[in-house]
């Protein structure tokens, strides 16, 4: 068994344990393997270990991997999520290649993605990014802005509004960390009253996964615990 295969098995066990500790089914939590900066050989190891959902932060790197694995026997099973900030001039590449985007924070980007989505592809699954900790350095909207953007996205023909994503500020106090995650879950549940079809709350990474699951996350984005430290060289 390779290191990546071992790491995936460990992460899956951690997800199952965190879910069971709060009386949730492990099947309620999807694992998104964040493969940014990692070579296709590492992604292949993860695929060989049964992983099918991958998250990429950089447009061209993600497109290159999607095209590389288009010839894979597992190509039809792979699901590619764009999870980084998106500039307008790169929206077409996301629209033409990815299955999901987690980082919608303005109507302009959503409209471009809808216009640029090829007609022979299913609608693009989108999440609205919430800047729950109000950090100047992070993308995302405030909860006050959510109703308007949700309505705008839902009116676009080639997108499917699936839910919310957040990256909270690092928090050493587990109780405070949990409170922030629960604030997101409350907003998600309130939104379901108007959009019953939404089903995805993307929150939780390597360092805060357990509390995110405890609060109600349905998708955790795990990179370092699977692939090791990232190479930004």
Backbone as CSV, one residue per row, in Angstrom:
resi,resn,N_x,N_y,N_z,CA_x,CA_y,CA_z,C_x,C_y,C_z
1,UNK,0.851,-1.194,0.000,0.000,0.000,0.000,0.893,1.253,0.000
2,UNK,0.601,2.202,-0.873,1.402,3.423,-0.945,1.039,4.367,0.198
3,UNK,1.879,5.390,0.379,1.620,6.374,1.427,0.297,7.070,1.200
4,UNK,0.015,7.449,-0.048,-1.243,8.137,-0.338,-2.432,7.222,-0.063
5,UNK,-2.314,5.962,-0.421,-3.393,5.015,-0.124,-3.603,4.880,1.383
6,UNK,-2.506,4.812,2.129,-2.600,4.733,3.585,-3.240,5.997,4.156
7,UNK,-2.813,7.141,3.642,-3.366,8.410,4.123,-4.857,8.510,3.844
8,UNK,-5.268,8.094,2.666,-6.698,8.111,2.336,-7.489,7.220,3.280
9,UNK,-6.960,6.045,3.559,-7.645,5.142,4.478,-7.776,5.769,5.859
10,UNK,-6.729,6.454,6.305,-6.754,7.110,7.614,-7.780,8.236,7.631
11,UNK,-7.798,9.057,6.589,-8.754,10.174,6.526,-10.185,9.656,6.503
12,UNK,-10.416,8.607,5.750,-11.772,8.038,5.702,-12.198,7.516,7.073
13,UNK,-11.252,6.930,7.799,-11.554,6.470,9.156,-11.876,7.655,10.072
14,UNK,-11.131,8.744,9.911,-11.371,9.938,10.724,-12.745,10.537,10.426
15,UNK,-13.118,10.550,9.156,-14.444,11.056,8.777,-15.533,10.185,9.405
16,UNK,-15.364,8.883,9.302,-16.359,7.967,9.860,-16.486,8.137,11.367
17,UNK,-15.357,8.275,12.051,-15.385,8.431,13.502,-16.054,9.749,13.895
18,UNK,-15.690,10.841,13.207,-16.287,12.139,13.518,-17.793,12.120,13.287
19,UNK,-18.225,11.453,12.222,-19.659,11.366,11.935,-20.380,10.541,13.001
20,UNK,-19.811,9.409,13.335,-20.452,8.529,14.313,-20.549,9.180,15.689
21,UNK,-19.565,9.998,16.036,-19.567,10.659,17.342,-20.696,11.683,17.482
22,UNK,-21.250,12.128,16.368,-22.388,13.072,16.442,-23.629,12.466,15.804
23,UNK,-23.683,11.130,15.812,-24.858,10.383,15.342,-25.214,10.698,13.894
24,UNK,-24.187,10.884,13.070,-24.390,11.037,11.637,-23.834,9.802,10.927
25,UNK,-24.349,9.547,9.740,-23.814,8.461,8.938,-22.577,8.957,8.196
26,UNK,-21.506,8.176,8.157,-20.320,8.588,7.391,-20.630,8.866,5.922
27,UNK,-21.670,8.220,5.393,-22.046,8.437,3.995,-22.584,9.848,3.739
28,UNK,-22.902,10.576,4.805,-23.399,11.945,4.649,-22.277,12.935,4.343
29,UNK,-21.030,12.493,4.487,-19.883,13.395,4.328,-19.022,12.927,3.169
30,UNK,-18.939,13.733,2.121,-18.114,13.404,0.969,-16.684,13.913,1.176
31,UNK,-15.737,13.161,0.673,-14.332,13.533,0.770,-13.855,14.100,-0.562
32,UNK,-13.439,15.358,-0.538,-12.842,15.997,-1.706,-11.327,16.043,-1.483
33,UNK,-10.589,15.340,-2.314,-9.132,15.307,-2.202,-8.551,16.517,-2.931
34,UNK,-7.905,17.401,-2.184,-7.363,18.634,-2.767,-5.971,18.343,-3.307
35,UNK,-5.879,18.301,-4.625,-4.665,17.840,-5.287,-3.851,18.969,-5.902
36,UNK,-4.125,20.214,-5.520,-3.385,21.343,-6.098,-1.892,21.205,-5.814
37,UNK,-1.084,21.556,-6.795,0.385,21.513,-6.810,0.938,20.084,-6.830
38,UNK,0.066,19.084,-6.821,0.542,17.700,-6.805,0.568,17.130,-8.225
39,UNK,1.535,16.270,-8.525,1.649,15.714,-9.880,0.550,14.704,-10.181
40,UNK,0.391,14.420,-11.466,-0.639,13.451,-11.860,-0.350,12.073,-11.272
41,UNK,0.908,11.768,-10.996,1.230,10.467,-10.393,0.596,10.331,-9.016
42,UNK,0.551,11.441,-8.258,-0.080,11.409,-6.937,-1.588,11.257,-7.068
43,UNK,-2.170,11.954,-8.037,-3.608,11.818,-8.281,-3.931,10.384,-8.693
44,UNK,-3.077,9.793,-9.520,-3.298,8.415,-9.955,-3.282,7.452,-8.768
45,UNK,-2.375,7.677,-7.837,-2.351,6.830,-6.638,-3.662,6.936,-5.869
46,UNK,-4.180,8.145,-5.780,-5.454,8.338,-5.082,-6.599,7.654,-5.830
47,UNK,-6.582,7.754,-7.157,-7.608,7.079,-7.964,-7.526,5.571,-7.752
48,UNK,-6.305,5.052,-7.745,-6.123,3.601,-7.527,-6.649,3.171,-6.164
49,UNK,-6.676,4.121,-5.209,-7.186,3.829,-3.867,-8.686,4.081,-3.752
50,UNK,-9.322,4.388,-4.874,-10.774,4.529,-4.879,-11.288,5.948,-4.799
51,UNK,-10.403,6.943,-4.727,-10.856,8.334,-4.647,-11.325,8.814,-6.029
52,UNK,-12.442,9.530,-6.055,-12.990,9.978,-7.330,-13.224,11.489,-7.395
53,UNK,-13.257,12.184,-6.265,-13.503,13.635,-6.257,-12.201,14.365,-5.949
54,UNK,-11.868,15.340,-6.813,-10.622,16.082,-6.658,-10.871,17.577,-6.752
55,UNK,-10.152,18.330,-5.914,-10.280,19.783,-5.887,-9.007,20.456,-6.354
56,UNK,-9.145,21.448,-7.224,-8.006,22.195,-7.753,-8.209,23.686,-7.546
57,UNK,-7.123,24.389,-7.185,-7.190,25.828,-6.921,-6.762,26.696,-8.097
58,UNK,-5.976,26.118,-9.001,-5.410,26.900,-10.097,-5.980,26.387,-11.417
59,UNK,-6.503,27.316,-12.221,-7.272,26.930,-13.401,-6.467,26.062,-14.351
60,UNK,-5.308,26.555,-14.807,-4.580,25.812,-15.836,-4.076,24.474,-15.320
61,UNK,-3.601,24.443,-14.077,-3.156,23.171,-13.502,-4.309,22.172,-13.464
62,UNK,-5.486,22.651,-13.055,-6.644,21.773,-13.000,-7.054,21.276,-14.372
63,UNK,-7.076,22.168,-15.359,-7.443,21.777,-16.725,-6.454,20.752,-17.264
64,UNK,-5.170,20.964,-17.011,-4.162,20.009,-17.477,-4.418,18.614,-16.901
65,UNK,-4.776,18.556,-15.628,-5.040,17.242,-15.012,-6.319,16.620,-15.570
66,UNK,-7.334,17.441,-15.745,-8.591,16.926,-16.305,-8.345,16.333,-17.688
67,UNK,-7.583,17.036,-18.502,-7.295,16.545,-19.857,-6.416,15.296,-19.809
68,UNK,-5.476,15.258,-18.884,-4.608,14.083,-18.753,-5.430,12.839,-18.419
69,UNK,-6.362,12.983,-17.487,-7.137,11.822,-17.045,-8.374,11.555,-17.905
70,UNK,-8.555,12.351,-18.961,-9.700,12.122,-19.853,-9.602,10.764,-20.539
71,UNK,-8.386,10.259,-20.674,-8.195,8.956,-21.306,-8.147,7.812,-20.297
72,UNK,-8.314,8.136,-19.025,-8.265,7.114,-17.981,-9.495,6.214,-18.044
73,UNK,-9.346,4.942,-17.694,-10.521,4.058,-17.621,-11.572,4.572,-16.628
74,UNK,-11.133,5.419,-15.686,-12.046,5.938,-14.671,-12.562,7.337,-15.014
75,UNK,-12.288,7.835,-16.219,-12.592,9.226,-16.570,-14.043,9.595,-16.291
76,UNK,-14.972,8.713,-16.620,-16.395,9.018,-16.448,-16.790,9.082,-14.979
77,UNK,-15.978,8.486,-14.097,-16.294,8.482,-12.672,-15.681,9.671,-11.938
78,UNK,-14.685,10.305,-12.540,-13.962,11.381,-11.849,-14.791,12.657,-11.817
79,UNK,-14.685,13.365,-10.706,-15.439,14.592,-10.489,-14.433,15.676,-10.106
80,UNK,-14.394,16.748,-10.892,-13.391,17.800,-10.700,-14.047,19.062,-10.170
81,UNK,-13.531,19.554,-9.050,-14.080,20.718,-8.362,-13.059,21.853,-8.419
82,UNK,-13.488,23.029,-8.861,-12.616,24.198,-8.786,-12.892,24.892,-7.464
83,UNK,-11.835,25.047,-6.632,-12.046,25.554,-5.275,-11.211,26.798,-4.973
84,UNK,-10.657,27.412,-6.016,-9.865,28.619,-5.818,-10.610,29.857,-6.276
85,UNK,-10.081,31.048,-5.968,-10.690,32.280,-6.476,-10.588,32.318,-7.996
86,UNK,-11.621,32.833,-8.640,-11.682,32.806,-10.103,-11.735,34.214,-10.675
87,UNK,-10.805,34.511,-11.578,-10.814,35.774,-12.299,-11.677,35.646,-13.546
88,UNK,-12.269,36.768,-13.945,-13.191,36.758,-15.081,-12.546,36.198,-16.337
89,UNK,-11.273,36.529,-16.564,-10.631,36.112,-17.806,-10.313,34.619,-17.855
90,UNK,-10.553,33.904,-16.755,-10.312,32.459,-16.737,-11.597,31.657,-16.546
91,UNK,-12.714,32.341,-16.590,-13.978,31.649,-16.322,-14.317,30.622,-17.402
92,UNK,-13.953,30.894,-18.648,-14.302,29.966,-19.721,-13.673,28.587,-19.505
93,UNK,-12.421,28.571,-19.065,-11.756,27.282,-18.849,-12.456,26.469,-17.763
94,UNK,-12.916,27.149,-16.713,-13.661,26.446,-15.667,-14.996,25.949,-16.210
95,UNK,-15.679,26.811,-16.958,-16.988,26.438,-17.517,-16.882,25.239,-18.451
96,UNK,-15.770,25.141,-19.145,-15.633,24.101,-20.174,-15.065,22.784,-19.651
97,UNK,-14.527,22.781,-18.443,-13.837,21.567,-17.994,-14.290,21.009,-16.647
98,UNK,-14.648,21.859,-15.714,-14.930,21.390,-14.357,-16.387,20.969,-14.189
99,UNK,-16.630,20.138,-13.174,-17.994,19.722,-12.819,-18.607,20.633,-11.752
100,UNK,-17.746,21.189,-10.892,-18.194,22.014,-9.765,-17.301,23.239,-9.640
101,UNK,-17.855,24.314,-9.070,-17.065,25.433,-8.589,-17.598,25.810,-7.204
102,UNK,-16.693,26.014,-6.248,-17.069,26.273,-4.855,-16.996,27.751,-4.481
103,UNK,-16.523,28.604,-5.370,-16.080,29.932,-4.949,-16.835,31.084,-5.608
104,UNK,-18.102,30.898,-5.897,-18.887,31.991,-6.483,-19.133,33.059,-5.407
105,UNK,-18.761,34.292,-5.720,-19.002,35.385,-4.767,-19.496,36.660,-5.434
106,UNK,-19.844,36.567,-6.719,-20.437,37.723,-7.396,-21.193,37.260,-8.634
107,UNK,-22.204,38.040,-8.960,-23.115,37.688,-10.053,-22.389,37.684,-11.397
108,UNK,-21.427,38.573,-11.569,-20.716,38.664,-12.846,-20.058,37.345,-13.218
109,UNK,-19.358,36.727,-12.267,-18.696,35.456,-12.535,-19.726,34.374,-12.822
110,UNK,-20.793,34.334,-12.047,-21.840,33.328,-12.253,-22.437,33.449,-13.652
111,UNK,-22.713,34.663,-14.079,-23.297,34.889,-15.408,-22.355,34.428,-16.514
112,UNK,-21.079,34.738,-16.359,-20.100,34.319,-17.365,-20.018,32.793,-17.437
113,UNK,-20.004,32.143,-16.293,-19.949,30.689,-16.284,-21.176,30.076,-16.959
114,UNK,-22.331,30.651,-16.713,-23.560,30.152,-17.330,-23.524,30.336,-18.852
115,UNK,-23.067,31.496,-19.292,-22.981,31.779,-20.729,-21.950,30.889,-21.428
116,UNK,-20.873,30.566,-20.719,-19.754,29.850,-21.333,-19.833,28.333,-21.171
117,UNK,-20.786,27.858,-20.403,-20.925,26.413,-20.216,-21.355,25.772,-21.536
118,UNK,-20.607,24.797,-22.062,-20.987,24.165,-23.326,-22.347,23.483,-23.239
119,UNK,-23.084,23.549,-24.321,-24.447,22.995,-24.332,-24.450,21.470,-24.259
120,UNK,-23.319,20.845,-24.591,-23.268,19.378,-24.537,-22.832,18.848,-23.176
121,UNK,-22.663,19.766,-22.206,-22.281,19.359,-20.852,-23.444,19.599,-19.897
122,UNK,-23.539,18.822,-18.813,-24.572,19.101,-17.809,-24.334,20.468,-17.182
123,UNK,-25.351,21.053,-16.559,-25.146,22.333,-15.871,-24.008,22.234,-14.855
124,UNK,-23.333,23.351,-14.643,-22.222,23.420,-13.701,-22.767,23.533,-12.283
125,UNK,-22.308,22.678,-11.392,-22.715,22.733,-9.984,-21.953,23.855,-9.286
126,UNK,-22.669,24.741,-8.593,-21.996,25.886,-7.977,-22.344,26.009,-6.499
127,UNK,-21.347,26.463,-5.742,-21.515,26.814,-4.340,-21.175,28.284,-4.172
128,UNK,-21.875,28.952,-3.297,-21.563,30.334,-2.950,-20.571,30.317,-1.794
129,UNK,-19.502,31.092,-1.943,-18.504,31.167,-0.877,-18.880,32.254,0.118
130,UNK,-18.943,31.871,1.379,-19.253,32.794,2.474,-17.975,33.124,3.240
131,UNK,-17.698,34.399,3.389,-16.550,34.846,4.190,-17.041,34.984,5.639
132,UNK,-17.164,33.845,6.298,-17.841,33.794,7.588,-17.061,34.521,8.678
133,UNK,-15.741,34.623,8.527,-14.925,35.308,9.534,-14.617,36.752,9.159
134,UNK,-15.185,37.217,8.046,-15.008,38.608,7.598,-13.532,38.975,7.497
135,UNK,-12.762,38.106,6.833,-11.334,38.353,6.656,-11.092,39.111,5.354
136,UNK,-10.343,40.189,5.436,-10.063,40.996,4.257,-9.265,40.220,3.221
137,UNK,-8.468,39.249,3.658,-7.593,38.515,2.748,-8.307,37.396,1.998
138,UNK,-9.569,37.128,2.349,-10.276,36.008,1.736,-11.442,36.470,0.877
139,UNK,-11.728,35.664,-0.138,-12.888,35.921,-0.993,-14.152,35.503,-0.259
140,UNK,-15.274,35.779,-0.881,-16.550,35.379,-0.296,-17.406,36.562,0.078
141,UNK,-18.677,36.296,0.276,-19.630,37.338,0.631,-20.047,37.189,2.087
142,UNK,-20.693,38.216,2.596,-21.252,38.136,3.948,-22.595,37.415,3.892
143,UNK,-23.048,36.949,5.030,-24.347,36.275,5.078,-25.478,37.224,4.678
144,UNK,-25.299,38.517,4.924,-26.321,39.493,4.545,-26.516,39.551,3.035
145,UNK,-25.459,39.262,2.291,-25.522,39.332,0.826,-26.040,38.037,0.193
146,UNK,-26.183,36.995,0.994,-26.513,35.680,0.464,-27.863,35.616,-0.254
147,UNK,-28.942,36.141,0.297,-30.231,36.002,-0.395,-30.222,36.548,-1.821
148,UNK,-29.602,37.698,-2.018,-29.588,38.297,-3.352,-28.785,37.456,-4.339
149,UNK,-27.588,37.031,-3.939,-26.756,36.252,-4.857,-27.373,34.882,-5.129
150,UNK,-27.979,34.280,-4.124,-28.639,32.977,-4.325,-29.746,33.092,-5.361
151,UNK,-30.521,34.159,-5.297,-31.602,34.365,-6.262,-31.049,34.579,-7.668
152,UNK,-29.961,35.341,-7.771,-29.361,35.593,-9.077,-28.832,34.306,-9.706
153,UNK,-28.123,33.508,-8.913,-27.562,32.264,-9.435,-28.665,31.299,-9.857
154,UNK,-29.705,31.228,-9.069,-30.789,30.282,-9.347,-31.539,30.601,-10.631
155,UNK,-31.410,31.826,-11.109,-32.097,32.214,-12.342,-31.276,31.917,-13.590
156,UNK,-30.033,31.501,-13.428,-29.155,31.279,-14.581,-29.333,29.862,-15.118
157,UNK,-29.451,29.725,-16.438,-29.889,28.449,-17.022,-28.881,27.309,-16.981
158,UNK,-27.590,27.599,-17.000,-26.611,26.520,-17.128,-25.831,26.246,-15.846
159,UNK,-26.412,26.712,-14.735,-25.828,26.457,-13.425,-26.857,25.748,-12.548
160,UNK,-26.364,24.952,-11.605,-27.219,24.357,-10.575,-26.682,24.809,-9.222
161,UNK,-27.486,25.553,-8.497,-27.100,26.022,-7.170,-27.175,24.855,-6.199
162,UNK,-26.018,24.479,-5.606,-25.972,23.289,-4.756,-25.782,23.596,-3.278
163,UNK,-25.323,24.832,-2.936,-25.159,25.112,-1.516,-24.077,26.140,-1.233
164,UNK,-23.369,25.951,-0.113,-22.439,26.954,0.400,-21.068,26.353,0.682
165,UNK,-20.061,27.217,0.652,-18.689,26.857,1.021,-18.124,27.952,1.905
166,UNK,-17.230,27.570,2.823,-16.548,28.573,3.640,-15.167,28.091,4.050
167,UNK,-14.288,29.061,4.317,-12.954,28.803,4.874,-12.820,29.717,6.092
168,UNK,-13.213,29.272,7.272,-13.135,30.136,8.458,-11.697,30.486,8.811
169,UNK,-11.552,31.563,9.564,-10.229,31.916,10.081,-9.755,30.816,11.027
170,UNK,-8.442,30.569,11.068,-7.912,29.571,12.025,-8.311,29.943,13.452
171,UNK,-8.679,28.941,14.219,-9.167,29.185,15.580,-8.604,28.121,16.509
172,UNK,-7.871,28.546,17.518,-7.260,27.596,18.461,-8.277,27.031,19.447
173,UNK,-9.314,27.789,19.743,-10.330,27.355,20.702,-11.353,26.479,19.981
174,UNK,-11.417,25.180,20.266,-12.342,24.289,19.566,-13.800,24.720,19.698
175,UNK,-14.175,25.271,20.843,-15.559,25.688,21.047,-15.922,26.850,20.130
176,UNK,-15.017,27.798,19.997,-15.264,28.927,19.104,-15.260,28.485,17.644
177,UNK,-14.366,27.560,17.324,-14.326,27.003,15.970,-15.654,26.332,15.632
178,UNK,-16.160,25.547,16.553,-17.428,24.853,16.343,-18.573,25.842,16.187
179,UNK,-18.547,26.926,16.954,-19.603,27.933,16.877,-19.652,28.581,15.500
180,UNK,-18.484,28.830,14.912,-18.443,29.422,13.567,-19.022,28.444,12.546
181,UNK,-18.641,27.198,12.637,-19.181,26.192,11.717,-20.707,26.072,11.872
182,UNK,-21.181,26.131,13.098,-22.626,26.010,13.314,-23.375,27.227,12.774
183,UNK,-22.717,28.372,12.772,-23.322,29.551,12.157,-23.541,29.313,10.652
184,UNK,-22.577,28.672,10.014,-22.721,28.330,8.595,-23.844,27.324,8.381
185,UNK,-23.913,26.333,9.250,-24.964,25.320,9.114,-26.343,25.941,9.281
186,UNK,-26.475,26.876,10.203,-27.747,27.569,10.389,-28.141,28.324,9.120
187,UNK,-27.172,29.017,8.522,-27.457,29.745,7.284,-27.852,28.780,6.164
188,UNK,-27.168,27.654,6.101,-27.470,26.636,5.087,-28.887,26.098,5.262
189,UNK,-29.246,25.785,6.494,-30.587,25.248,6.752,-31.680,26.282,6.469
190,UNK,-31.419,27.533,6.777,-32.381,28.588,6.466,-32.549,28.737,4.959
191,UNK,-31.454,28.599,4.227,-31.499,28.726,2.772,-32.311,27.607,2.137
192,UNK,-32.289,26.436,2.758,-33.033,25.295,2.226,-34.542,25.535,2.214
193,UNK,-34.999,26.459,3.043,-36.427,26.777,3.034,-36.849,27.366,1.691
194,UNK,-35.946,28.126,1.071,-36.228,28.732,-0.229,-35.724,27.887,-1.393
195,UNK,-34.707,27.078,-1.131,-34.104,26.253,-2.186,-33.971,24.819,-1.666
196,UNK,-35.073,24.074,-1.644,-35.057,22.732,-1.033,-34.082,21.763,-1.690
197,UNK,-33.669,22.047,-2.918,-32.790,21.124,-3.637,-31.329,21.241,-3.216
198,UNK,-30.943,22.313,-2.518,-29.524,22.440,-2.171,-29.157,21.347,-1.160
199,UNK,-27.953,20.823,-1.325,-27.588,19.642,-0.537,-26.131,19.617,-0.088
200,UNK,-25.374,20.695,-0.361,-23.939,20.641,-0.114,-23.479,21.804,0.757
201,UNK,-22.831,21.452,1.856,-22.194,22.431,2.741,-20.719,22.044,2.817
202,UNK,-19.912,22.754,2.027,-18.496,22.431,1.893,-17.702,23.217,2.927
203,UNK,-17.301,22.542,3.985,-16.494,23.194,5.016,-15.736,22.136,5.802
204,UNK,-14.525,22.521,6.200,-13.668,21.608,6.931,-12.485,21.187,6.086
205,UNK,-11.262,21.353,6.647,-10.031,20.944,5.989,-9.242,20.067,6.954
206,UNK,-7.986,19.825,6.654,-7.205,18.871,7.440,-7.233,19.183,8.933
207,UNK,-7.079,20.459,9.303,-6.935,20.817,10.716,-8.248,20.980,11.476
208,UNK,-9.362,21.135,10.764,-10.627,21.391,11.468,-11.770,20.496,10.987
209,UNK,-11.410,19.404,10.353,-12.396,18.517,9.754,-13.410,17.978,10.756
210,UNK,-12.951,17.546,11.922,-13.855,16.903,12.879,-14.945,17.847,13.362
211,UNK,-14.565,19.077,13.691,-15.568,20.039,14.136,-16.516,20.433,13.009
212,UNK,-16.005,20.492,11.781,-16.864,20.809,10.647,-17.935,19.734,10.461
213,UNK,-17.522,18.478,10.587,-18.480,17.370,10.464,-19.475,17.403,11.621
214,UNK,-18.989,17.676,12.788,-19.866,17.761,13.970,-20.930,18.843,13.779
215,UNK,-20.547,19.920,13.109,-21.487,21.028,12.901,-22.461,20.776,11.766
216,UNK,-22.119,19.849,10.843,-23.057,19.548,9.767,-22.491,19.576,8.363
217,UNK,-21.171,19.677,8.211,-20.575,19.679,6.875,-20.968,18.429,6.101
218,UNK,-21.194,18.592,4.797,-21.473,17.446,3.928,-20.321,17.162,2.981
219,UNK,-19.298,18.029,2.984,-18.132,17.811,2.131,-16.917,18.450,2.787
220,UNK,-15.875,17.648,3.010,-14.631,18.175,3.572,-13.567,18.183,2.486
221,UNK,-12.733,19.221,2.513,-11.709,19.417,1.480,-10.341,19.125,2.116
222,UNK,-9.775,17.979,1.796,-8.567,17.517,2.482,-7.416,17.382,1.488
223,UNK,-6.336,18.100,1.766,-5.165,18.033,0.909,-3.949,17.478,1.617
224,UNK,-3.447,18.222,2.611,-2.197,17.865,3.278,-2.249,16.471,3.901
225,UNK,-3.347,16.119,4.546,-3.440,14.818,5.215,-3.424,13.655,4.227
226,UNK,-3.720,13.945,2.945,-3.696,12.894,1.917,-2.382,12.903,1.147
227,UNK,-2.020,14.088,0.644,-0.893,14.185,-0.288,0.394,14.709,0.353
228,UNK,0.344,15.141,1.609,1.511,15.725,2.238,1.590,17.221,1.973
229,UNK,2.629,17.853,2.481,2.789,19.300,2.318,2.850,19.663,0.848
230,UNK,2.323,20.851,0.528,2.260,21.261,-0.866,3.566,21.919,-1.301
231,UNK,3.828,21.792,-2.586,5.014,22.404,-3.170,4.596,23.625,-3.977
232,UNK,4.958,24.811,-3.488,4.601,26.042,-4.180,5.797,26.629,-4.935
233,UNK,6.818,25.822,-5.108,8.009,26.310,-5.766,7.797,26.628,-7.234
